[in-house]
């Protein structure tokens, strides 16, 4: 029986199954087209990240425009242009992962779902429901893990669903479920890539505003323990840089409070 996860839960993939190599990652969703003149075209993608959690370049992004990683470790089985309806629970898109072929510099696979031309079509994840990710052992066709996203998203146009990551020579899965504003472009910039608008029209939101919104969104969905762990992983220079930003924010808040009290 598959392990059903909640947001923020982590589980080992290989501790009790060291022979696990080939995994099918299925992603599904149901879109409500009643508020849009267009079909919802949601796209699943994978970001192959290094030990710093960043992508080196676009060759480490597997998506509808790059269906196979050069290593052969990640293969996208193709783009579904319309998604599911009527409470279907089938995979809308599938991604094949071969753990034995993952390059040594790759430590994390981040699975994301974005809405194609979201701003242009006036669409967001507020009209998407029943989203899920599931991991299946290809050798036995046994479902290992399932994570149903129960969060209520609003005007976010991208979601980080989950990640497979390497920790002490052990592959694990982390159920994330964080929404992002700005679509694929802003999400990629969060992982160290700047690649233009990536088929998303950012309209009047500039990248700085989107970065602030996304940072707030991530912090809202991070509990105290996770936050402390994040803080303790910062080196001295990173901590000093963060502290300088915090002081600036405090100064802005103080000035705003003074304006309101006048």
N, C-alpha and C positions, 0 to 999 in steps of 0.2 A: 504494500500500500504506500502511495506517495506521501511524503512529508508535506503538510500544509503549513506555510509560513505566514507570519504577520510582518508588517512593516518593521524594518530594523533588525529582524532576526537573521542570524548567520548559522550555516550548517556546513559540515565537512562533506565533500563529495568523494574523496579518495581514502580517508582514514580507515573506513571499514570495507572499502572496495578498491584496493590498490591497483587492480587490473583495469579499472575504468579508463578508457581512452577516448571513445567516440560518443559524443553527446549530441542529441537533436534538441535544439532550443526552439520551442514553439511560442509564438506570441499571438494573442488574439484580442479583439475588442468589438464593441458594437457602437455604431455611430447613429445619431439621430439627425436625419437630413431635413426634418420638418422646418428648421429655422434657417435653411440655406438653399440657395438656388443651384448648388453644386453637390455632387457626390463627395463624401469625405474620402480623401486619398491619404491614408496613414501609411507611414514608412518606418519599418524596423531597420535599425543600423547597429553596428558594433564598432566601438572604439578600442583599439589595441594600445594599451598604455604601458609606459615604462614604470620603474620603481618610484618615480616622482608623481605618478598619476597623470602624466601628460602624453599626448601623441607627438611623435617626432615629425610626421608629415602626413599628407592626405593618403599616402599609400597604406597607412595603418588605420584607415577608416573603410569598413566594408558596408556598402549600401547599394541602392538600386543602380548607381552609376559605376560601381566597382564591386562586382559580386563575389570575387575570390581574392583572398589575401595571397601575396606572392609566395608565402611559405606553404600554402595549402592547408593551414591550420583552421581557417574560418571560411566557410562557403555559404553565401546567401542563395536560397533556392528560388528567388524571384519576387518581383513586386506585385502585390495585390492592390488593384486600383480602387476597389469599392468597399472592402471590409465585410463584416457580418451584419445580419439583420435578424429580427424575430428571436432574440435571445439565443442565437446559436453559440455554441461553446467550442467550435472548431478552431484550429490554428489558422490565422489569417496569413501569417508569414512564418517561414521556418529557416533556421540558421544552423548549419552543421559545424560542430567544433571537434577537432581532433587534438586532444591535450598533448599527445606525443609529438606533434609537429609545431607546437607553439615556440617561436624563437626565444632564446635565452633572455633577451633584453625585455621581453614582454612579461609583465607581472600581473596584468589585470585586463579583463575583457568587460567593457561597459556596454550594456544593452539599452538602447534608447528607442523611443517611438516619437516621431514628429508628424505634423500635419503639413502636407505639401500645399504651398501657396496659401497658408492659413490667413494671413492678414488681408491679402488680396481678395479672398473669398469670404472674409468675415467669419472664420471658423476658429474654434478653440476646444480645449478638452472639457469644457463645461457641457458639451453635447456628446461626449464619449463616455460609455459605461461598460461594465463587465470586462474591463481590461485584465489580462492575466499573462503570466509567463510560466512555462513549465519546462522541466529538463527531463529528457528521456534517454536511458541507456540504449544506444543503438544495437548493441550485441544481443540484448534480451528483449528489447522493445518495452521495457518496464519503465513506467513513469517514476522518477526519483523524487522530484520536488515540484510543488506548485505554489505559486504566490498570486493570489487574487487581490488586485488593487481596489481597496474599498474607500480610498480617499475621495473627497469631493473637490475636483479641480474646477477652476473658474475660467479665466482668460489666458491660462498658460497654453503655449502652442508646442511644447516639447515635454517629454517625461523621461527621466532616467528610471528605468524599470528595475534593474538589478545588475549585479556584476559577479563574474567568476574571477577569483583572485588567488594568487599563490601566497601562502603564509607558512613559513618553516617547512618547505618542501611538500606542502599539502594544499591541494586545490579545494577552495571553499566557495560557497555562494552566499551573497548578501542581498536580502530583499530591501530595495531602496524606496522606490515610489515617490521621487521628488519631481515637482513640476518646475518648468523653466519658461520664462518669457523670452520672446524674440526668436523662437524657432531654432532651426539647426545652426544658423550662423552664431548666435550668442552661446549656444551650448558648446559648440566646438571651441569657441574662444575661451570658455571655462576650462577646457582641457588643453589649452596651449596652442590652438590653431586659429589663424586669421585667414579666411578664404572668401572674402566678399559676402554677398547676401545669400548665397547657397539656396537659390530658388525661393527665398522668403523675402517679402517686402516689409522692411522694418518701419515704414511710414514715418511718423513723427517722433519715434522713440530713438534717442541716440544710444550708443553702446554703453556709455557711462551710466545712464539711467537704468538700462537693462541689467547691468552688472550689480547695481545697488539693489534692485528688485529681487534678483536671483539670490543674492547673498542673504537678504532678509528672509526669503522663502526657505532657504536651506537651514538657517538658524532657527526658524520657527519649528522646523520638523526634526531638530536635533535635541535629544534630552541632555540633562546636566552631565551625566556620566560620559556620553559621547563627546560633549563639548570639552570636558576636562582632558580626555584622551587626546583630542585634536590639539589642544593648547600645549600639552606636554611633548608632542612630537616636533614642535617648532624649534629650530636652532636659534642661536643668539641674534643673528642678523634678521631672521624672519620675525622674531618676537619684538625686536626694536622697531621694525617697520610697522608691524601691527599696532604697537603702542602709540606710535606717532599718529596713525590714523584715528585711533580711539580718542586721543586728546583733541584732535580736530573736531570730531563728532561731538564731544562734550562741550567744546567751545561754541559750536553752532547751536546746540540745544540751549545753552546758557543765554546766548544772545536772543534766541527765539522766545524764551521765557520772559526775558526782560522786556521785549517788544509787546508781548501779550499783557504784561502787568502795567504798562504805561497807560 
